Amino acid sequence: MSVKTHSLVDDMYNNGYAPNKESSRKTYETMGWVSFGVGAAAIVTGATMYYFGWSAARSPSAAANMSVVPVFGPDRAMLVFQGGIQ
């Protein structure tokens, strides 16, 4: 997304401003930031699940029980974590 955004900026710099290119640039920039956010959420989720699995592996009598449920609403999206070590 960043490459496409910079390509549109360079094109507008060399060939003049165009409102449709500016709109596309903003869309690509937003999509890039959303991609970073989704990637960061995936890393945090993976690290959390790894931690609970690693903790359970250290204790022979404990078992990790973890679930992640996506929740979507009309104006939001979130992940719900439930569980722990038993």
Number of C-alpha atoms within 10 A of each C-alpha: 15 14 11 14 20 14 13 18 17 12 14 16 10 9 9 9 12 10 9 8 15 15 11 14 21 13 13 19 18 15 14 17 13 12 13 12 12 12 12 12 13 12 12 12 15 11 12 14 19 12 13 17 17 12 16 18 13 10 11 8 9 13 16 18 14 14 11 12 10 9 10 10 7 5 5 7 9 10 12 9 14 10 11 16 14 9
